[in-house]
Each structure stands twice: as structure tokens, then as C-alpha cells.
Amino acid sequence: MLVPASQLLLPAAWANTARVASARVWPAQEYTRVIVESNAPLAHQLVVLKNPERLALDIDGVDTSSELLQLPARVHASDPYIAAIRLGRKSANVMRVVLDLKSEVRPDVFALTPVAEFGFRLVLDLYPIVPLDPLMALLEAEQLKEKTAPAAAPDVPSSRETPPSSRPESRAGPRRITIAIDPGHGGEDPGAIGRRGTYEKHVVLAIAKRLKARIDAEPSMRAMLTRDDDYFVPLAHRVQKARRVQADLFISIHADAFREPTARGSSVFALSERGATSAAAKWLAQKENDADLIGGVDLDRRDPVLARTLLDLSQTAQISDSLKVGRHVLDGIASHNPLHRGIVEQAGFAVLKAPDIPSILVETAFISNPDEELKLRSDRHQRKFAESIHEGVMRYFAKNPPLARA
């Protein structure tokens, strides 16, 4: 029988035990993540219990801190997988964290070493037994949209730049063009943080949702978000999702930051196989590529086949198309916000490495610039950023219709 943790005093011999600095829960349909952060590595063991479904995470040599005791209160009623969390002492040296589950899950537990502002992290991810399929989700959303759509109205242009005669069509007849929209960061990884406390992960998700709504309103187009809530998606998984839905274009949305608050303007990046086009582009790519370390990825379980696909295939044609769409999007953004540089820059962004999908990364504005941070916080400016990216995408596909698929 477990003794409630709140009723057990810490033994005097435990003066050098690991101290829990924070305990967090990140719920999402895709997976729920539980994190215990401490000042030292945590020895642990995961036990799967049945009838009813639950998990027991035994942590050796950890103190009964107020942060850990607050973990049960951090479970949301809307969490898809966790019904409740209970804490207690399995023994004098072992804290047991029991997760009461709403259904059977596929758990994955791993440890992360300190990075950025984080200490040692013990991570427990809860995945559905049947993984969510982004392609099926996209098709189900379309079916729901068709069922609830009003009677067809006369065909009118949806933007000034693209009359019906120039709307994108494939070379073998019209088909839906699929756009993968990737809001950067999320969950454990906040991205850049402005001086007013604005989180990059929040504003780019808001802009991405507005862009998705614009694209979905086009009769010949549809959009998929690589994340639709505040949770972390590894860089390779973002690319994998875009390939799963056979995307015709991948757009990763970010909000830049720099050491000097005077830096300003929007930028668009494509992949480079031969080094970055500027020192700033190289610095930014390295910062964005560190997202997996900050967000928390079990590096021992990376898919080697996917890694080879992303890194080894020739991407000359993809980069050429990416530069074309990047130019159109850059011109669109220029109508709303000053440009940081007037060219599409290139660097080795991991998230742009799908070998068969034109891919761009849009830095909407500098969140580290106080004036541009205000823009990123504004509903009006978020809408303008989405509209300007949408206009650039429409112009690109009007001139570069995608090939038909079997």
C-alpha cells in the first residue's frame, strides 16, 4: 500500500537526493507528455498495470518537493489519455507516480540531459495504441466539411491575384493541392520569447491556423497543420507528416529573434546543400535545428531509414522549386511588413529536408524587436501575415501547377 507523499517526511539521510525543480503535463490528441525536471539524473522504472489501465513510474532517490506534489493538479479533464495522477511512497527511497488512464496507451520513457534553461528531465510520453494518421485526419476533415457545407455558390475569385482562369490545376486535370503548414516549436520548446513575454510558439500557431483557414477556403486547395495545439513535434516527424499527406508544399512558420532588439523585418528561407547564404542564416538554422534538444527527443529511438532519406537524397530539384515559391511568398509579405533582406536566403534547416516537397521557412517578424513583437501579438497583423503568405502561395501555384498523381 502506498503512503501518500504529502504524509511522509524526507529522511535526514536524503540530504543529497535529487531535487525536483518542476513537474509538467502537456496534453494533446497526438500524445500526452509528462515531465519531471530535477537537478540530477533520476533512476526510474516504468510498470504497466491492468484492470484498470494505469502506469506506475517508480523514481528512486527523489525528494517530496512542492513542485512534484502539484503534478496531480496539472492533469486537465480534457486530457485524452490521463484520468488522474496519484503520488505515494512505494518504499522509503522510492516515489511512485501512478497515472490512471482513460484507455490503453503505448508508453515511452526516457531521460534528457541539461540543455538551454532546462536541467535533467525524465520524460514519459503516452501514445495511442493506433497512431494518429495525418492523411486519414485530413480526409475525415474534408468529409465533415462536405457534409456541413451550404449549397454551392457561383464560382468567384477568392483573391484579387488569382481569377478562376489562373487557379492552379494539375497537368492532367484539376485536383486538390495539399499544403503542409508547420507552426514552429511547441510544448517544452517555447521558441523565442519577446520582451513583453510573447512566446513564439503561440503566435506562430495563431498565424498558421489563420493561414490554414485561408487555404481551406480555396476550392482547389487544402491544408494540414503539423501541430494544432501546444505540444512538441520533433523536426523529422514534421517532415514525415508532410510526406504522409503527399503535400505539394511545406511552409514552416517562425518568429525570429536576435541579440540586438533593433533587428527587424520578415525573411524567407530555403534549404541549402552548400552552406548558408549569410552568417545570420547559418546562426538561425543552428538555433532552429536545436529544437529537438530543447523540445525533448529520445535520440536513441530515431528512425535510421527516415534519417537517411532526409539527409542522403539529392535535393537539387526541391531546392530550385523552394526558391521559386520562396520568392513569391517574400513578395507577398513585403506588401505588409518590411523585409530583413530582399532575397530568399538559404541554410541547412533540418525541417526543410523533405527530398520531394518544395519547402520554405518563413520568419514572419523579429519577436525580439519591441515594435514587431506588438505586431505578432495583434489579431489584425496575424491576419495580415497569413493573408500575405497565402497570396504568395497562390501566385506560385498559378504559375507552377503540380503534377498529377496516380
Stockholm file with secondary structure:
# STOCKHOLM 1.0

chainA/1-406         MLVPASQLLLPAAWANTARVASARVWPAQEYTRVIVESNAPLAHQLVVLKNPERLALDIDGVDTSSELLQLPARVHASDPYIAAIRLGRKSANVMRVVLDLKSEVRPDVFALTPVAEFGFRLVLDLYPIVPLDPLMALLEAEQLKEKTAPAAAPDVPSSRETPPSSRPESRAGPRRITIAIDPGHGGEDPGAIGRRGTYEKHVVLAIAKRLKARIDAEPSMRAMLTRDDDYFVPLAHRVQKARRVQADLFISIHADAFREPTARGSSVFALSERGATSAAAKWLAQKENDADLIGGVDLDRRDPVLARTLLDLSQTAQISDSLKVGRHVLDGIASHNPLHRGIVEQAGFAVLKAPDIPSILVETAFISNPDEELKLRSDRHQRKFAESIHEGVMRYFAKNPPLARA
#=GR chainA/1-406 SS CCEEGGGCCCCGGGTTSBCEEEEEEECCSSCEEEEEEESSCCEEEEEEETTTTEEEEEEESBCCCHHHHTGGGGCCTTCSSEEEEEEEESSSSEEEEEEEESSCEEEEEEEECCBTTBCEEEEEEEEESSCCCHHHHHHHHHHHHHHHCCSCCCCCCSSTTCCGGGSCCBTTBCCCEEEEEEECCBTTBCCCBCTTCCBHHHHHHHHHHHHHHHHHTSTTEEEEESCSSSCCCCHHHHHHHHHHTTCSEEEEEEEECCSSTTCCCBEEEEECSSCCSSHHHHHHHHHHHTHHHHHTCCGGGCCHHHHHHHHHSCCHHHHHHHHHHHHHHHHHHHTTSCBSSSSCEEECCGGGCCTTSCEEEEEEEETTSHHHHHHHHCHHHHHHHHHHHHHHHHHHHHHSCCCCCC
#=GC SS_cons         CCEEGGGCCCCGGGTTSBCEEEEEEECCSSCEEEEEEESSCCEEEEEEETTTTEEEEEEESBCCCHHHHTGGGGCCTTCSSEEEEEEEESSSSEEEEEEEESSCEEEEEEEECCBTTBCEEEEEEEEESSCCCHHHHHHHHHHHHHHHCCSCCCCCCSSTTCCGGGSCCBTTBCCCEEEEEEECCBTTBCCCBCTTCCBHHHHHHHHHHHHHHHHHTSTTEEEEESCSSSCCCCHHHHHHHHHHTTCSEEEEEEEECCSSTTCCCBEEEEECSSCCSSHHHHHHHHHHHTHHHHHTCCGGGCCHHHHHHHHHSCCHHHHHHHHHHHHHHHHHHHTTSCBSSSSCEEECCGGGCCTTSCEEEEEEEETTSHHHHHHHHCHHHHHHHHHHHHHHHHHHHHHSCCCCCC
//
